[in-house]
């Protein structure tokens, strides 16, 4: 049985626990009817000396760490297609349940895909084959379903949603395997066109009233998959960021967008961070490093240590 307890502090002063503070406890337990079920409220009080056998969590409100940007989920084609099978009223109910800060979970963060990904029913791009100038660039596909759903999520979240986007692969004609699937690499002669593609995507979405807060360079850049995928070594991602994507975003007036590198598992995250963040010209364009929480083939502790090492080496 796996138990996940989520605790939300209602009020904790930065100075100290001068008076008892209340907290809501919400519990989900696998194999039971408990699904985000409210349990008995908790009360915080000044800590007494715990017993030797007593589990406890010590919180020092005067010692701050990272800032939590938000919690959310993915708004991919699959999510949108599933919602589209529901009546309009039920669609609104589901979106409210996830994004409404008062009557729902209060999701404030969302990720979406740049053209097709593994959660798409078909492979597609936004530009015609060979169009390096991107004159045919169009997000008409996303305007049919995905953008309307994202707008509903934004409205349900109170008008603001931190949205970031990721590509699973460049268009096939930009890659050395001439295939959006099965890995392959971005061909050097198309690095500028691919950087321009990011700019086109951001501006097209924002023209439709969907602000893009940030992006990742590539989803899972070390995985050759049977779906959309593309391989970047650490050095290739570094060089694409510092010589093409970063400068292109800045030139287009999009330099404030949050660019995250890696976007893969924890096993190799320190190596990727070291290669990119140790290069000042690349690091100035990288807001942070994205990583995925699954895959524990190296054991849980080493992978947790990798997260810690990155945070300590590149705060």
N, C-alpha and C positions, 0 to 999 in steps of 0.2 A: 504494500500500500504506500502510495506517495502522497504526502501532505504538503500543500503550499498555503502558507498563511501570509496575507498581505495586510500590513498595518499602515494606516494613514494617521499621522499626527494632526490633530485639530489645532493645537496651539502649543508651541514650545518657545519660550522666550530665549533670546540669544545669550542672556546673562547667566541664568541658572534656573533650577527647578524650585523656585521660591514657594510655589503653591502646587497642589496636585493638578496635573494636566490630564485631560481626557483623550482617548484615542478610540477610533472605531476599528474593530477586528473583522476582517472578511476572509472566509476560509473556503478553499476548494479541496476536496478529498477524492482521489481516484477510486472508482468502483462504488461510490455512494451517491445519494441524491444531493450531496453538498456541492453546489456550483456557485461560487461567488456569493456565499450565504453569510449574512450578517450574524455574528455571534455576540457574546456578552461584551459590552464595552469595557475597556481597560482603563485603569487609572495609574498615572505615574506619580511617584512621590520620591522624596530624597532617599538615596540608596542607603540601606543598612548593610552591615557586613554579611555577605552571603555565606551559607554553609559550604563546607568543602565539597559536598555531593550535590549541591544545588546549582542547576544551570542558570546562567544569567547573562544578560547583554548590557554592557556598560556604554552609556552614551555621554560624550562630553560635548555639550552644545557650544563651547568656546573653541573647538577645534574643527574647522571646516575643511572639506575636501573638494571634489569636483562639483560643478553645478549641474543639476539635472535639467536637461533641455526639455524633455517631454517623454511621454509614454504613448505608444500607438500601435498601428498595424499597417498592413500593405493594402493599397488600392490598385491591384493589378487587373488585367483583363479577366482573369478567372473570377475574382471577387465581384467585378462589375457584371459579368455574365450571369453569375448566380443570383445576384440581386434582381437582374432584369427579368427573371422568371417569376418574380413575385408581383402581386398587384401593387399599384402605386402606394396605397395606404400602408401596406405591409413593408414596402421598401423604406418608406419614411420612418416607420417604427423601428426597423433594424438599425438604420443609420443613427437615429436618435439614441438607441440603446448603447451604441458604441461611443458616440462623439458628444452627446449633450453633457455639459459639465455639472448639471443639476440633477437631471432625471436619468442619466446614463453613466457609463464608465468614465466619461470625461477624457477620451483620447484627445491629445493635443499635437500628435506627431503622426505623419504618414509617409510612406514610401511608395513611389510608382515607378513604372518601367519606361525607358526610352525605346520606342517601337516594341517589337515583339520580344517575349521572353519565354521561359519554360512554363509560365502560367498564362499562355495565350493559346487559343484554339488553332491558330495558323501563324505562319511566319510572314511578317510584313515589315516594310520600312516606310520612311516618310519622303523619300526622293527616288526618282527614276534611276535605273542602272547607268553608271558612267557619268552622272551629273555632278561633276566636281565643283561646279559653281553653285549648286543647290538651288537652281532656279525653279525646279519643280517641287521644292520642299512644301509639304502640306501635312497638317495633323488632322485631316478630314476623318480619318479612321477613329481617332480619339474623341472627336466632337460628337460622334453618334451616341456613345454610351459613357465612356470613361470620364470625360470632363464634366458632363452633367452630374454624375455621381460624386465626383470630387467637390463640385460646388455645393451639393447638398451636405456633404460632410463638413465643409467650411462653415456653412450656415448653422448647422447643428452644433458646431463647436463654439459658436458665439461670434463668428465672423473672422476668426483668425485660426489658421492651421499651419503648423510648421511642416512643409512638404519638401521632401528631397527626392531626387530621381537618379536612377542607375541604368546604364546600358548592359545588356547581357552579351551583345555582340555588335560590332559595326556591320554595315550592309555587306553582303557577300562579295560584291565587286571590289571592296576595299581590302579584302583579306587574301592571304597567300594560298588558302585552300579553296577560294571562290565558293564559300559555303558559310552561312550564318551558324550552322550547327557544327558539332564535332571539333571544337577547339579552333586551331589555326591561329594566325597572327595578323595584326594590322600591318599592311604593307607600308614601308617608309614613305613612298611617294604620295600616300593618302593621309598622312598624319595631319596636315593642315586642313584638308577637307573634313576630316572627322572632328577636329576641334571646332570648326565652323558649324558643324551639325549640332553640337551642344548649344551653341549660341542661338541658332535658329529655333531649337526646341524650347529653350527658356523664354525667348521673346514671344514665340507663338502662344505658349501657355499663358503668359502674363497678359498678352493682348486679349485673351478670353476671360480674364479676371481670375486667374489661378496663379497666385504668387509662388515662385519656386525659391525656397530658402537655401537649398544646397544640392549637392550631387556627389556621387562617387565616380571615380574614373572608370571602373570596370567591376562588375559583379564576378566574384570568384575567379581572379585572374590566373590561377594555377590549375584550373579544372577544365579538361577537355571532356565535354558532355555530349550526349546524343541530342540535346536541345541547344538553344542559342548559347554560345560560349566563345571565349577568346583568351588566348594566353599572353600574359605580359610577365617577363622577368622583373625583378625589382629595378634593375637598371633601365629597362625599357619603359616601365611606368614612370620612373623618375624623369627620364629624358622627355617623354611625351608631355608630362606636366609642366616642366620648367621651360621647354622650348616651344611648345605649341598651345596646349590647353590653357595654362595660366595666363600667358601673354595675350591670347586671343580673347579670353573673358575680360581681362583688364581693358583691352582696346575697345571692346564693345560696351564698356560702361558697366560690366557685370563683375567687377573685381571683388565686390563685397559678398558674393555668393560663397557659401561654405563648401570647400572642396575636400572630400575625404578620400584617402588612399586605402589600398589593400582590399577591404570589403570581402574578406575570406576568413578562414578558420584561425584558431589561436596558435596552432603549432608553429607556423612560420612568421608570425606577426612581428616578432622582435627583429628578425633579419630584414624584413621589409621596411620597418620603421627606421632602422639604423641606416639603410642605404638612402632613403629619401630625406629623412630629417637631418642627416649629417651634411647634406648638400644645401648650403644657404640659399642658392638660387632656386632650388626646388621647394625647400621648406617654406619659403615666403608665400607660396601659393597654396600650401596644404593647411587647412584648418584643423584637421585631425586625422585619426585612423579609425576606420570602421572594421568591426570584426563580427564573426558569427559564433554563436555560443555552442553549437553542436560539434560532434566528433571528439571523442575522448580516447582515441587509440593509444595516445602516449600516456594515458592516466590523467586523472583530474588535477592532481597537484601540479605537475609540470606546466599544464596549460594555464592554470590560475597564476602560476609564477610568471609566465610570459606576459600576461596582462599587467601584473605588478611591475615587471621590469620595464615595460614600455612607459608606463605612467611615471616611474621614477627617473628614467633616462631622458624622457622628452615631455616634461610637464607642461 
